[in-house]
Amino acid sequence: MVGMLCKMGLSSNVMYTMGFVSIGMSVASWMLSRNLEPAGIDRADRWGIYIGQWAPTFFALGCAMRMEEQWGRPRPHEAMEPGRERLREAEPVGGAPVGG
């Protein structure tokens, strides 16, 4: 799903922005519902909480897309040299030379 969102042209920054916008919308919907609807504060609380629950989803998608942007795509030099192993995979753990 994250790859599909990236192919659609969305980025992690867009998802982070949508998370912050949903927080603002949560506060705005709570205030508008409280002041304009005769149903009382209970309905205002429900609207605020409902829209406020979107923010963590957008932030989580933003984190997943950031990881996809950083690690999901091949680096340009790797794309030009097919068959070459990634250097990261060939390096020994801890950076110490092998056998010594």
N, C-alpha and C positions, 0 to 999 in steps of 0.2 A: 504494500500500500504506500509506503514511504517513497519507494522508487517511482510509483505512478504519480504521486504529487510533485516530485521533482521534474518528471517529464512534462507535466502540465505547466511548468514554469514557476511554480511556487518555491520559495526559499525559506530557510529557517527564520530569517528576519521577518518575513511576512507572518509566520506563525506566532512569533513573539509579539509582534505588533497587534495581532488579533487577540492575543491573550490579555494585553493591557487594555485594549478597547473594550473587551468583554467585562473587565472589572469596572470601567467607567460606565458602561451600559447597565451594569447591575445596580450601581448607586443611583443612576438616573431613573431607571425603571422603578426602583423602590420609592424614590422621592415623588415621582409623578403619580404612581399608584396610590401612595399615601394621601397626596393632596387632591387628586382629581376624582378618585373613585369613592363612592359612598360605602363600599364594602368594608372599609376599616383597615387597620394596620395588619391584620392577619394576612389578607390577600397581598398587601404590599410586601410583607416579609417573604411570602411564597415566590412572588415574581423576582425579588432581589436574589433569593437563594438559587432559584432555577437558572437565571442567567449567570450568576456567579460561579456555577459549577462548570461552565464552559472553559473558564480560564485555565484550570489545570490540564485539560485535554489539549488546548492549543500550546501550552508550554511544553508538555510532553512530546507532542508532535514536532515542535521546534527543536528539541534536543535530539530526537531521532533523525530529523532531517539534517541537523548540523553534523552528526556522525556520518550520515550518508554522503554529505558534501565533502567531508574530509577523507573518508576511507573507502567509500563505495565505488568511486570512479578511479580508473587507472591514471597514474601520473603521466604527463605528456611523454617523458623519455621512455616509459615502459610501453606505451601504446605504439611507439615507433619501432621497437625492437621485440617482435613477437618471439616467444619461446624462451626469452631470458627470464630467469627466476628473479623474484624481488630480492633486493639486497637485505631487507629486513629479515627474510626467512633464512638467508644463508649465514647471517652473523651468529656467532656463538652467544649464549646467554651470559650476561654480565660483562661482555666486551673483552674477556680474556682470550688470548690466542689459544687455538685448539692444540692440545698435546704439549703445552708448555707451561 
